[in-house]
């Protein structure tokens, strides 16, 4: 994959991951309920922890899309 294609892929991944993190933060039970998992309000911590990881993945994807060093991009991917 060329540099521009990888950049677009990382940007798309960052946007999708960021959107998932925001949804998990605002409505923690929404995404799990779409796949048939019911979370009790006391178990929302799981969704919040996943949202934190999703925010981190989004930052890595956005940061990786701006890198020119092939080794650094490979490490992020």
HTML snippet that shows the backbone in 3Dmol.js (N, CA, C, O; Angstrom):
<script src="https://3Dmol.org/build/3Dmol-min.js"></script>
<div id="view" style="width:600px;height:400px;position:relative"></div>
<script>
const pdb = `
ATOM      1  N   UNK A   1       0.853  -1.174   0.000  1.00  0.00           N
ATOM      2  CA  UNK A   1       0.000   0.000   0.000  1.00  0.00           C
ATOM      3  C   UNK A   1       0.897   1.234   0.000  1.00  0.00           C
ATOM      4  O   UNK A   1       1.866   1.305   0.755  1.00  0.00           O
ATOM      5  N   UNK A   2       0.571   2.198  -0.844  1.00  0.00           N
ATOM      6  CA  UNK A   2       1.398   3.399  -0.919  1.00  0.00           C
ATOM      7  C   UNK A   2       1.147   4.308   0.285  1.00  0.00           C
ATOM      8  O   UNK A   2       0.244   4.070   1.088  1.00  0.00           O
ATOM      9  N   UNK A   3       1.956   5.338   0.388  1.00  0.00           N
ATOM     10  CA  UNK A   3       1.907   6.246   1.542  1.00  0.00           C
ATOM     11  C   UNK A   3       0.544   6.923   1.683  1.00  0.00           C
ATOM     12  O   UNK A   3       0.008   7.023   2.786  1.00  0.00           O
ATOM     13  N   UNK A   4      -0.010   7.384   0.569  1.00  0.00           N
ATOM     14  CA  UNK A   4      -1.308   8.072   0.635  1.00  0.00           C
ATOM     15  C   UNK A   4      -2.440   7.127   1.007  1.00  0.00           C
ATOM     16  O   UNK A   4      -3.356   7.510   1.735  1.00  0.00           O
ATOM     17  N   UNK A   5      -2.383   5.892   0.511  1.00  0.00           N
ATOM     18  CA  UNK A   5      -3.410   4.915   0.846  1.00  0.00           C
ATOM     19  C   UNK A   5      -3.388   4.561   2.326  1.00  0.00           C
ATOM     20  O   UNK A   5      -4.434   4.440   2.963  1.00  0.00           O
ATOM     21  N   UNK A   6      -2.181   4.395   2.866  1.00  0.00           N
ATOM     22  CA  UNK A   6      -2.052   4.098   4.294  1.00  0.00           C
ATOM     23  C   UNK A   6      -2.510   5.278   5.128  1.00  0.00           C
ATOM     24  O   UNK A   6      -3.142   5.098   6.169  1.00  0.00           O
ATOM     25  N   UNK A   7      -2.197   6.482   4.677  1.00  0.00           N
ATOM     26  CA  UNK A   7      -2.634   7.681   5.402  1.00  0.00           C
ATOM     27  C   UNK A   7      -4.161   7.749   5.450  1.00  0.00           C
ATOM     28  O   UNK A   7      -4.740   8.025   6.501  1.00  0.00           O
ATOM     29  N   UNK A   8      -4.800   7.502   4.331  1.00  0.00           N
ATOM     30  CA  UNK A   8      -6.276   7.515   4.302  1.00  0.00           C
ATOM     31  C   UNK A   8      -6.861   6.428   5.195  1.00  0.00           C
ATOM     32  O   UNK A   8      -7.841   6.655   5.904  1.00  0.00           O
ATOM     33  N   UNK A   9      -6.258   5.257   5.156  1.00  0.00           N
ATOM     34  CA  UNK A   9      -6.726   4.151   5.989  1.00  0.00           C
ATOM     35  C   UNK A   9      -6.600   4.491   7.465  1.00  0.00           C
ATOM     36  O   UNK A   9      -7.526   4.244   8.238  1.00  0.00           O
ATOM     37  N   UNK A  10      -5.472   5.050   7.863  1.00  0.00           N
ATOM     38  CA  UNK A  10      -5.290   5.419   9.268  1.00  0.00           C
ATOM     39  C   UNK A  10      -6.244   6.536   9.684  1.00  0.00           C
ATOM     40  O   UNK A  10      -6.750   6.524  10.806  1.00  0.00           O
ATOM     41  N   UNK A  11      -6.496   7.491   8.807  1.00  0.00           N
ATOM     42  CA  UNK A  11      -7.454   8.559   9.126  1.00  0.00           C
ATOM     43  C   UNK A  11      -8.869   7.991   9.276  1.00  0.00           C
ATOM     44  O   UNK A  11      -9.591   8.364  10.201  1.00  0.00           O
ATOM     45  N   UNK A  12      -9.261   7.101   8.381  1.00  0.00           N
ATOM     46  CA  UNK A  12     -10.587   6.483   8.475  1.00  0.00           C
ATOM     47  C   UNK A  12     -10.702   5.664   9.761  1.00  0.00           C
ATOM     48  O   UNK A  12     -11.716   5.723  10.457  1.00  0.00           O
ATOM     49  N   UNK A  13      -9.654   4.901  10.066  1.00  0.00           N
ATOM     50  CA  UNK A  13      -9.665   4.112  11.294  1.00  0.00           C
ATOM     51  C   UNK A  13      -9.763   5.024  12.515  1.00  0.00           C
ATOM     52  O   UNK A  13     -10.489   4.724  13.462  1.00  0.00           O
ATOM     53  N   UNK A  14      -9.035   6.129  12.489  1.00  0.00           N
ATOM     54  CA  UNK A  14      -9.089   7.079  13.595  1.00  0.00           C
ATOM     55  C   UNK A  14     -10.476   7.669  13.789  1.00  0.00           C
ATOM     56  O   UNK A  14     -10.944   7.804  14.920  1.00  0.00           O
ATOM     57  N   UNK A  15     -11.132   8.021  12.697  1.00  0.00           N
ATOM     58  CA  UNK A  15     -12.477   8.597  12.787  1.00  0.00           C
ATOM     59  C   UNK A  15     -13.493   7.581  13.317  1.00  0.00           C
ATOM     60  O   UNK A  15     -14.311   7.900  14.180  1.00  0.00           O
ATOM     61  N   UNK A  16     -13.431   6.380  12.801  1.00  0.00           N
ATOM     62  CA  UNK A  16     -14.373   5.340  13.235  1.00  0.00           C
ATOM     63  C   UNK A  16     -14.142   4.992  14.701  1.00  0.00           C
ATOM     64  O   UNK A  16     -15.092   4.834  15.468  1.00  0.00           O
ATOM     65  N   UNK A  17     -12.882   4.875  15.082  1.00  0.00           N
ATOM     66  CA  UNK A  17     -12.552   4.532  16.461  1.00  0.00           C
ATOM     67  C   UNK A  17     -12.931   5.663  17.408  1.00  0.00           C
ATOM     68  O   UNK A  17     -13.429   5.409  18.505  1.00  0.00           O
ATOM     69  N   UNK A  18     -12.705   6.894  17.002  1.00  0.00           N
ATOM     70  CA  UNK A  18     -13.092   8.042  17.819  1.00  0.00           C
ATOM     71  C   UNK A  18     -14.607   8.091  17.996  1.00  0.00           C
ATOM     72  O   UNK A  18     -15.097   8.360  19.093  1.00  0.00           O
ATOM     73  N   UNK A  19     -15.343   7.834  16.927  1.00  0.00           N
ATOM     74  CA  UNK A  19     -16.807   7.819  17.021  1.00  0.00           C
ATOM     75  C   UNK A  19     -17.282   6.734  17.990  1.00  0.00           C
ATOM     76  O   UNK A  19     -18.189   6.969  18.788  1.00  0.00           O
ATOM     77  N   UNK A  20     -16.675   5.554  17.921  1.00  0.00           N
ATOM     78  CA  UNK A  20     -17.046   4.471  18.836  1.00  0.00           C
ATOM     79  C   UNK A  20     -16.738   4.852  20.275  1.00  0.00           C
ATOM     80  O   UNK A  20     -17.525   4.556  21.175  1.00  0.00           O
ATOM     81  N   UNK A  21     -15.606   5.503  20.502  1.00  0.00           N
ATOM     82  CA  UNK A  21     -15.247   5.916  21.857  1.00  0.00           C
ATOM     83  C   UNK A  21     -16.236   6.931  22.410  1.00  0.00           C
ATOM     84  O   UNK A  21     -16.611   6.867  23.581  1.00  0.00           O
ATOM     85  N   UNK A  22     -16.654   7.861  21.573  1.00  0.00           N
ATOM     86  CA  UNK A  22     -17.619   8.870  22.019  1.00  0.00           C
ATOM     87  C   UNK A  22     -18.955   8.211  22.342  1.00  0.00           C
ATOM     88  O   UNK A  22     -19.565   8.526  23.364  1.00  0.00           O
ATOM     89  N   UNK A  23     -19.414   7.311  21.496  1.00  0.00           N
ATOM     90  CA  UNK A  23     -20.684   6.620  21.747  1.00  0.00           C
ATOM     91  C   UNK A  23     -20.599   5.800  23.035  1.00  0.00           C
ATOM     92  O   UNK A  23     -21.534   5.811  23.836  1.00  0.00           O
ATOM     93  N   UNK A  24     -19.496   5.096  23.239  1.00  0.00           N
ATOM     94  CA  UNK A  24     -19.340   4.298  24.457  1.00  0.00           C
ATOM     95  C   UNK A  24     -19.291   5.170  25.707  1.00  0.00           C
ATOM     96  O   UNK A  24     -19.684   4.729  26.787  1.00  0.00           O
ATOM     97  N   UNK A  25     -18.817   6.392  25.571  1.00  0.00           N
ATOM     98  CA  UNK A  25     -18.763   7.297  26.709  1.00  0.00           C
ATOM     99  C   UNK A  25     -20.130   7.901  27.008  1.00  0.00           C
ATOM    100  O   UNK A  25     -20.531   7.993  28.168  1.00  0.00           O
ATOM    101  N   UNK A  26     -20.836   8.307  25.979  1.00  0.00           N
ATOM    102  CA  UNK A  26     -22.133   8.977  26.153  1.00  0.00           C
ATOM    103  C   UNK A  26     -23.245   7.975  26.454  1.00  0.00           C
ATOM    104  O   UNK A  26     -24.071   8.216  27.334  1.00  0.00           O
ATOM    105  N   UNK A  27     -23.273   6.863  25.738  1.00  0.00           N
ATOM    106  CA  UNK A  27     -24.317   5.839  25.919  1.00  0.00           C
ATOM    107  C   UNK A  27     -23.630   4.478  26.023  1.00  0.00           C
ATOM    108  O   UNK A  27     -23.545   3.753  25.031  1.00  0.00           O
ATOM    109  N   UNK A  28     -23.139   4.123  27.214  1.00  0.00           N
ATOM    110  CA  UNK A  28     -22.313   2.922  27.359  1.00  0.00           C
ATOM    111  C   UNK A  28     -22.985   1.619  26.952  1.00  0.00           C
ATOM    112  O   UNK A  28     -22.290   0.672  26.584  1.00  0.00           O
ATOM    113  N   UNK A  29     -24.278   1.537  27.002  1.00  0.00           N
ATOM    114  CA  UNK A  29     -24.948   0.287  26.671  1.00  0.00           C
ATOM    115  C   UNK A  29     -25.375   0.170  25.222  1.00  0.00           C
ATOM    116  O   UNK A  29     -25.855  -0.885  24.809  1.00  0.00           O
ATOM    117  N   UNK A  30     -25.211   1.228  24.440  1.00  0.00           N
ATOM    118  CA  UNK A  30     -25.739   1.238  23.073  1.00  0.00           C
ATOM    119  C   UNK A  30     -25.030   0.239  22.150  1.00  0.00           C
ATOM    120  O   UNK A  30     -25.693  -0.585  21.520  1.00  0.00           O
ATOM    121  N   UNK A  31     -23.722   0.297  22.059  1.00  0.00           N
ATOM    122  CA  UNK A  31     -22.995  -0.595  21.152  1.00  0.00           C
ATOM    123  C   UNK A  31     -23.119  -2.055  21.588  1.00  0.00           C
ATOM    124  O   UNK A  31     -23.368  -2.910  20.737  1.00  0.00           O
ATOM    125  N   UNK A  32     -22.957  -2.383  22.883  1.00  0.00           N
ATOM    126  CA  UNK A  32     -23.146  -3.787  23.265  1.00  0.00           C
ATOM    127  C   UNK A  32     -24.565  -4.298  22.985  1.00  0.00           C
ATOM    128  O   UNK A  32     -24.739  -5.460  22.618  1.00  0.00           O
ATOM    129  N   UNK A  33     -25.573  -3.444  23.155  1.00  0.00           N
ATOM    130  CA  UNK A  33     -26.949  -3.892  22.904  1.00  0.00           C
ATOM    131  C   UNK A  33     -27.194  -4.193  21.430  1.00  0.00           C
ATOM    132  O   UNK A  33     -28.079  -4.983  21.102  1.00  0.00           O
ATOM    133  N   UNK A  34     -26.429  -3.579  20.542  1.00  0.00           N
ATOM    134  CA  UNK A  34     -26.594  -3.832  19.105  1.00  0.00           C
ATOM    135  C   UNK A  34     -26.183  -5.255  18.732  1.00  0.00           C
ATOM    136  O   UNK A  34     -26.628  -5.782  17.712  1.00  0.00           O
ATOM    137  N   UNK A  35     -25.342  -5.875  19.547  1.00  0.00           N
ATOM    138  CA  UNK A  35     -24.914  -7.246  19.287  1.00  0.00           C
ATOM    139  C   UNK A  35     -25.501  -8.222  20.299  1.00  0.00           C
ATOM    140  O   UNK A  35     -25.036  -9.354  20.423  1.00  0.00           O
ATOM    141  N   UNK A  36     -26.522  -7.777  21.019  1.00  0.00           N
ATOM    142  CA  UNK A  36     -27.251  -8.670  21.912  1.00  0.00           C
ATOM    143  C   UNK A  36     -26.678  -8.803  23.316  1.00  0.00           C
ATOM    144  O   UNK A  36     -27.043  -9.727  24.042  1.00  0.00           O
ATOM    145  N   UNK A  37     -25.796  -7.905  23.708  1.00  0.00           N
ATOM    146  CA  UNK A  37     -25.224  -7.947  25.053  1.00  0.00           C
ATOM    147  C   UNK A  37     -25.895  -6.875  25.891  1.00  0.00           C
ATOM    148  O   UNK A  37     -25.894  -5.700  25.526  1.00  0.00           O
ATOM    149  N   UNK A  38     -26.467  -7.282  27.011  1.00  0.00           N
ATOM    150  CA  UNK A  38     -27.124  -6.332  27.908  1.00  0.00           C
ATOM    151  C   UNK A  38     -26.192  -6.022  29.065  1.00  0.00           C
ATOM    152  O   UNK A  38     -25.783  -6.918  29.803  1.00  0.00           O
ATOM    153  N   UNK A  39     -25.855  -4.736  29.221  1.00  0.00           N
ATOM    154  CA  UNK A  39     -25.014  -4.314  30.331  1.00  0.00           C
ATOM    155  C   UNK A  39     -25.881  -3.654  31.395  1.00  0.00           C
ATOM    156  O   UNK A  39     -26.657  -2.743  31.109  1.00  0.00           O
ATOM    157  N   UNK A  40     -25.735  -4.124  32.608  1.00  0.00           N
ATOM    158  CA  UNK A  40     -26.399  -3.464  33.739  1.00  0.00           C
ATOM    159  C   UNK A  40     -25.669  -2.145  33.991  1.00  0.00           C
ATOM    160  O   UNK A  40     -24.481  -2.034  33.690  1.00  0.00           O
ATOM    161  N   UNK A  41     -26.357  -1.152  34.536  1.00  0.00           N
ATOM    162  CA  UNK A  41     -25.675   0.119  34.816  1.00  0.00           C
ATOM    163  C   UNK A  41     -24.434  -0.038  35.705  1.00  0.00           C
ATOM    164  O   UNK A  41     -23.499   0.756  35.599  1.00  0.00           O
ATOM    165  N   UNK A  42     -24.415  -1.033  36.561  1.00  0.00           N
ATOM    166  CA  UNK A  42     -23.240  -1.264  37.387  1.00  0.00           C
ATOM    167  C   UNK A  42     -22.053  -1.797  36.605  1.00  0.00           C
ATOM    168  O   UNK A  42     -20.929  -1.772  37.107  1.00  0.00           O
ATOM    169  N   UNK A  43     -22.270  -2.274  35.403  1.00  0.00           N
ATOM    170  CA  UNK A  43     -21.200  -2.831  34.571  1.00  0.00           C
ATOM    171  C   UNK A  43     -20.732  -1.841  33.504  1.00  0.00           C
ATOM    172  O   UNK A  43     -19.976  -2.213  32.606  1.00  0.00           O
ATOM    173  N   UNK A  44     -21.170  -0.597  33.594  1.00  0.00           N
ATOM    174  CA  UNK A  44     -20.757   0.390  32.595  1.00  0.00           C
ATOM    175  C   UNK A  44     -19.263   0.667  32.637  1.00  0.00           C
ATOM    176  O   UNK A  44     -18.710   1.209  31.681  1.00  0.00           O
ATOM    177  N   UNK A  45     -18.608   0.307  33.721  1.00  0.00           N
ATOM    178  CA  UNK A  45     -17.161   0.504  33.804  1.00  0.00           C
ATOM    179  C   UNK A  45     -16.456  -0.213  32.659  1.00  0.00           C
ATOM    180  O   UNK A  45     -15.454   0.282  32.144  1.00  0.00           O
ATOM    181  N   UNK A  46     -16.961  -1.356  32.261  1.00  0.00           N
ATOM    182  CA  UNK A  46     -16.369  -2.104  31.139  1.00  0.00           C
ATOM    183  C   UNK A  46     -16.424  -1.266  29.864  1.00  0.00           C
ATOM    184  O   UNK A  46     -15.444  -1.188  29.122  1.00  0.00           O
ATOM    185  N   UNK A  47     -17.571  -0.644  29.616  1.00  0.00           N
ATOM    186  CA  UNK A  47     -17.713   0.201  28.427  1.00  0.00           C
ATOM    187  C   UNK A  47     -16.801   1.417  28.515  1.00  0.00           C
ATOM    188  O   UNK A  47     -16.230   1.834  27.508  1.00  0.00           O
ATOM    189  N   UNK A  48     -16.658   1.991  29.710  1.00  0.00           N
ATOM    190  CA  UNK A  48     -15.786   3.152  29.864  1.00  0.00           C
ATOM    191  C   UNK A  48     -14.321   2.778  29.660  1.00  0.00           C
ATOM    192  O   UNK A  48     -13.565   3.548  29.068  1.00  0.00           O
ATOM    193  N   UNK A  49     -13.914   1.610  30.140  1.00  0.00           N
ATOM    194  CA  UNK A  49     -12.543   1.162  29.909  1.00  0.00           C
ATOM    195  C   UNK A  49     -12.281   0.919  28.420  1.00  0.00           C
ATOM    196  O   UNK A  49     -11.216   1.259  27.903  1.00  0.00           O
ATOM    197  N   UNK A  50     -13.255   0.333  27.748  1.00  0.00           N
ATOM    198  CA  UNK A  50     -13.129   0.121  26.303  1.00  0.00           C
ATOM    199  C   UNK A  50     -13.066   1.461  25.575  1.00  0.00           C
ATOM    200  O   UNK A  50     -12.297   1.618  24.627  1.00  0.00           O
ATOM    201  N   UNK A  51     -13.873   2.424  26.015  1.00  0.00           N
ATOM    202  CA  UNK A  51     -13.851   3.754  25.401  1.00  0.00           C
ATOM    203  C   UNK A  51     -12.476   4.391  25.566  1.00  0.00           C
ATOM    204  O   UNK A  51     -11.974   5.027  24.639  1.00  0.00           O
ATOM    205  N   UNK A  52     -11.860   4.225  26.740  1.00  0.00           N
ATOM    206  CA  UNK A  52     -10.517   4.768  26.949  1.00  0.00           C
ATOM    207  C   UNK A  52      -9.511   4.163  25.992  1.00  0.00           C
ATOM    208  O   UNK A  52      -8.665   4.870  25.444  1.00  0.00           O
ATOM    209  N   UNK A  53      -9.599   2.861  25.790  1.00  0.00           N
ATOM    210  CA  UNK A  53      -8.709   2.199  24.831  1.00  0.00           C
ATOM    211  C   UNK A  53      -8.986   2.702  23.414  1.00  0.00           C
ATOM    212  O   UNK A  53      -8.057   2.918  22.636  1.00  0.00           O
ATOM    213  N   UNK A  54     -10.249   2.884  23.086  1.00  0.00           N
ATOM    214  CA  UNK A  54     -10.623   3.379  21.744  1.00  0.00           C
ATOM    215  C   UNK A  54     -10.061   4.786  21.510  1.00  0.00           C
ATOM    216  O   UNK A  54      -9.584   5.087  20.416  1.00  0.00           O
ATOM    217  N   UNK A  55     -10.117   5.645  22.531  1.00  0.00           N
ATOM    218  CA  UNK A  55      -9.526   6.983  22.387  1.00  0.00           C
ATOM    219  C   UNK A  55      -8.031   6.873  22.102  1.00  0.00           C
ATOM    220  O   UNK A  55      -7.501   7.611  21.270  1.00  0.00           O
ATOM    221  N   UNK A  56      -7.352   5.960  22.786  1.00  0.00           N
ATOM    222  CA  UNK A  56      -5.928   5.758  22.546  1.00  0.00           C
ATOM    223  C   UNK A  56      -5.630   5.262  21.147  1.00  0.00           C
ATOM    224  O   UNK A  56      -4.682   5.723  20.512  1.00  0.00           O
ATOM    225  N   UNK A  57      -6.430   4.327  20.660  1.00  0.00           N
ATOM    226  CA  UNK A  57      -6.244   3.818  19.299  1.00  0.00           C
ATOM    227  C   UNK A  57      -6.482   4.923  18.268  1.00  0.00           C
ATOM    228  O   UNK A  57      -5.786   4.998  17.256  1.00  0.00           O
ATOM    229  N   UNK A  58      -7.467   5.774  18.532  1.00  0.00           N
ATOM    230  CA  UNK A  58      -7.744   6.878  17.611  1.00  0.00           C
ATOM    231  C   UNK A  58      -6.556   7.838  17.550  1.00  0.00           C
ATOM    232  O   UNK A  58      -6.170   8.286  16.470  1.00  0.00           O
ATOM    233  N   UNK A  59      -5.981   8.151  18.710  1.00  0.00           N
ATOM    234  CA  UNK A  59      -4.819   9.040  18.741  1.00  0.00           C
ATOM    235  C   UNK A  59      -3.651   8.418  17.976  1.00  0.00           C
ATOM    236  O   UNK A  59      -2.965   9.112  17.226  1.00  0.00           O
ATOM    237  N   UNK A  60      -3.419   7.125  18.158  1.00  0.00           N
ATOM    238  CA  UNK A  60      -2.350   6.455  17.417  1.00  0.00           C
ATOM    239  C   UNK A  60      -2.595   6.500  15.908  1.00  0.00           C
ATOM    240  O   UNK A  60      -1.668   6.726  15.131  1.00  0.00           O
ATOM    241  N   UNK A  61      -3.835   6.287  15.503  1.00  0.00           N
ATOM    242  CA  UNK A  61      -4.142   6.303  14.072  1.00  0.00           C
ATOM    243  C   UNK A  61      -3.956   7.695  13.485  1.00  0.00           C
ATOM    244  O   UNK A  61      -3.364   7.845  12.416  1.00  0.00           O
ATOM    245  N   UNK A  62      -4.460   8.717  14.180  1.00  0.00           N
ATOM    246  CA  UNK A  62      -4.300  10.085  13.675  1.00  0.00           C
ATOM    247  C   UNK A  62      -2.826  10.483  13.645  1.00  0.00           C
ATOM    248  O   UNK A  62      -2.365  11.102  12.686  1.00  0.00           O
ATOM    249  N   UNK A  63      -2.093  10.129  14.688  1.00  0.00           N
ATOM    250  CA  UNK A  63      -0.668  10.447  14.718  1.00  0.00           C
ATOM    251  C   UNK A  63       0.102   9.691  13.656  1.00  0.00           C
ATOM    252  O   UNK A  63       0.991  10.252  13.014  1.00  0.00           O
ATOM    253  N   UNK A  64      -0.228   8.424  13.463  1.00  0.00           N
ATOM    254  CA  UNK A  64       0.455   7.616  12.460  1.00  0.00           C
ATOM    255  C   UNK A  64       0.197   8.080  11.042  1.00  0.00           C
ATOM    256  O   UNK A  64       1.023   7.868  10.154  1.00  0.00           O
ATOM    257  N   UNK A  65      -0.941   8.709  10.826  1.00  0.00           N
ATOM    258  CA  UNK A  65      -1.256   9.179   9.468  1.00  0.00           C
ATOM    259  C   UNK A  65      -0.356  10.337   9.049  1.00  0.00           C
ATOM    260  O   UNK A  65      -0.242  10.627   7.858  1.00  0.00           O
ATOM    261  N   UNK A  66       0.280  11.000  10.003  1.00  0.00           N
ATOM    262  CA  UNK A  66       1.141  12.141   9.682  1.00  0.00           C
ATOM    263  C   UNK A  66       2.622  11.789   9.640  1.00  0.00           C
ATOM    264  O   UNK A  66       3.448  12.640   9.311  1.00  0.00           O
ATOM    265  N   UNK A  67       2.968  10.555   9.965  1.00  0.00           N
ATOM    266  CA  UNK A  67       4.375  10.164   9.993  1.00  0.00           C
ATOM    267  C   UNK A  67       4.912   9.881   8.592  1.00  0.00           C
ATOM    268  O   UNK A  67       4.196   9.388   7.720  1.00  0.00           O
ATOM    269  N   UNK A  68       6.177  10.203   8.403  1.00  0.00           N
ATOM    270  CA  UNK A  68       6.824   9.907   7.130  1.00  0.00           C
ATOM    271  C   UNK A  68       7.749   8.701   7.254  1.00  0.00           C
ATOM    272  O   UNK A  68       8.080   8.069   6.251  1.00  0.00           O
ATOM    273  N   UNK A  69       8.167   8.377   8.467  1.00  0.00           N
ATOM    274  CA  UNK A  69       9.102   7.279   8.690  1.00  0.00           C
ATOM    275  C   UNK A  69       8.376   5.937   8.566  1.00  0.00           C
ATOM    276  O   UNK A  69       7.415   5.670   9.288  1.00  0.00           O
ATOM    277  N   UNK A  70       8.842   5.111   7.658  1.00  0.00           N
ATOM    278  CA  UNK A  70       8.186   3.823   7.389  1.00  0.00           C
ATOM    279  C   UNK A  70       8.248   2.895   8.601  1.00  0.00           C
ATOM    280  O   UNK A  70       7.286   2.174   8.869  1.00  0.00           O
ATOM    281  N   UNK A  71       9.356   2.898   9.333  1.00  0.00           N
ATOM    282  CA  UNK A  71       9.471   2.036  10.512  1.00  0.00           C
ATOM    283  C   UNK A  71       8.475   2.444  11.596  1.00  0.00           C
ATOM    284  O   UNK A  71       7.869   1.589  12.242  1.00  0.00           O
ATOM    285  N   UNK A  72       8.310   3.732  11.788  1.00  0.00           N
ATOM    286  CA  UNK A  72       7.372   4.220  12.797  1.00  0.00           C
ATOM    287  C   UNK A  72       5.940   3.871  12.398  1.00  0.00           C
ATOM    288  O   UNK A  72       5.151   3.448  13.243  1.00  0.00           O
ATOM    289  N   UNK A  73       5.597   4.041  11.131  1.00  0.00           N
ATOM    290  CA  UNK A  73       4.248   3.681  10.661  1.00  0.00           C
ATOM    291  C   UNK A  73       3.999   2.199  10.841  1.00  0.00           C
ATOM    292  O   UNK A  73       2.913   1.800  11.263  1.00  0.00           O
ATOM    293  N   UNK A  74       4.986   1.376  10.528  1.00  0.00           N
ATOM    294  CA  UNK A  74       4.860  -0.069  10.673  1.00  0.00           C
ATOM    295  C   UNK A  74       4.609  -0.427  12.133  1.00  0.00           C
ATOM    296  O   UNK A  74       3.810  -1.317  12.422  1.00  0.00           O
ATOM    297  N   UNK A  75       5.275   0.248  13.046  1.00  0.00           N
ATOM    298  CA  UNK A  75       5.079  -0.017  14.475  1.00  0.00           C
ATOM    299  C   UNK A  75       3.662   0.335  14.918  1.00  0.00           C
ATOM    300  O   UNK A  75       3.058  -0.399  15.700  1.00  0.00           O
ATOM    301  N   UNK A  76       3.136   1.436  14.432  1.00  0.00           N
ATOM    302  CA  UNK A  76       1.771   1.847  14.790  1.00  0.00           C
ATOM    303  C   UNK A  76       0.748   0.902  14.202  1.00  0.00           C
ATOM    304  O   UNK A  76      -0.216   0.530  14.873  1.00  0.00           O
ATOM    305  N   UNK A  77       0.945   0.511  12.965  1.00  0.00           N
ATOM    306  CA  UNK A  77      -0.004  -0.390  12.320  1.00  0.00           C
ATOM    307  C   UNK A  77       0.063  -1.744  12.964  1.00  0.00           C
ATOM    308  O   UNK A  77      -0.662  -2.654  12.564  1.00  0.00           O
TER     309      UNK A  77
END
`;
const viewer = $3Dmol.createViewer("view");
viewer.addModel(pdb, "pdb");
viewer.setStyle({}, {cartoon: {color: "spectrum"}});
viewer.zoomTo();
viewer.render();
</script>
